[in-house]
Amino acid sequence: MAEPTTRLKVRDWNGISLVEFSDRKILDEMCIAEIEEELFKLVDKGVAANMLLSFSNVGHFSSAALGMLLKLKKKVDERKGTLKLSDINPQIYDVFKITQLNKKFDIYPSADKAKASF
C-alpha cells in the first residue's frame, strides 16, 4: 500500500493506483509542485504502473497544472505504464479540449469506466 500523502488520496484498486486529489482548487505553483512531487514518487517507487487520476473532487484546475500532467504522462510512458483520467468536470474538460490535450490523454466520464478499460 502506498504511503499517505497530503495532496493526494491513493489506493490500490485491483492493481490500478486510483489517485484522487485532496484539493478542490489546483491553481497555485506551490500546490502544483507538491502534487507533481507526490505523483512522481508513486511512479518512481513502481507503485503506479497503471494510474488513474480521478478529478471528481476538483472544481478548479490551472493551465499550469496541465504541464505537470504532461510530464507525468511522459514519466509513466517511459516506465511502460498507463495513465488515464476520469471524472473531469465540464469547465475543466473545456480546457483540455481547447489545448487539444483531450487527444493526448485517455479520459473517461467515470472511474469505473476508466478501470474497465485497463
N, C-alpha and C positions, 0 to 999 in steps of 0.2 A: 504494500500500500504506500502511496506517495506521502511524503511528509506534509504537514499542514502548511498552508501559505496564507498570506494576508490579503492579497488582491484576488486570489482565485480559490474556487472550491473544486477540488479534483477528486474524482472517484473512478474506480475501475468498474467498467460496465462490460463484463464478459470479454476482457482482452482489449477493450477500447478505453482510452482515457477520456472520460467525459469531463470537460473543463467548463465551469461556469464562472462568470465574472462576478465578484462581490460588489463592485461599484456600479451604481446606476448611470453615472456620468464618467466617461473615459475621455477627458478633454485635455488636462494639463500634462506638460512634459514629464514631470516627476512621476505621476501616476502611470503614464505610458511606459516609462523606463523601468519601473518596478514590475509591471506586468510582463514586459519583454524578458526581463531577467528571470522571473519565475517560470515562464513558458520555456525559455531556452534551457534552464536547469532540468526541466522534465525531459526534454528531448535528449540532452547530454547524458542523463542517467539511464536512458533507454526505456524509461517508464512509458514514453508516449510515442511508440512507433505508429500506432493508429490513434489519432487525436481528433476529437470532436469538440469544437468550440461552440458552446451554446450562448447566444446573445439574449436569452429570454429575460434576463434581469436588466439589460442595458437600454436606457432611454436616449442617451446622447453619446455620440462617438465622433471624435475629431478626425479630420483628414490626416493629421499627423499619425494617428493610430493605424491608418491604413498601411503606412510604410512599415510599421512594426509587423503587421500581418504578412506582408510580402517577404520580409526577412525570415519570419517563422516558417512560411511555406517553403522557402529555399532550403532552410536547415532540415526540415522534415523530409523533403525530397532527397536531399543528399544522403540521408540515412535510410533511404528506400522505404520510408513510411508514407502514411496517407493522412492528409489534413482535410477535414470537412467542417463546414459552418452550418449552424441551424438557428432557427427562431429569431431571425433578424427583423426588427420592426420596419414597417414600410418607409419611414423617413430615412432611416439608416441605409436600407436597401437601395433607395434612390441614389445615394452617394456611390454605392458600388456600381450601379448602372451608368451613372454619369462618367465615372472614371474607367468604365469597362472592366472593372475588377470582378464583376459577376461572371465574366468569361474565364477568369483565371482561377477562381475558387469553385469547389463543389459546394453549392449552397442548397439547403433543404428547408422546407417550411417548418419541420419539427425534428426534435432529436430522435424520435422513434423512426421516422422515415430515413434519416441520415444513418442511423445504426443499421437498418435493414440493408443499406447499400454497401456496407463494408464487405 
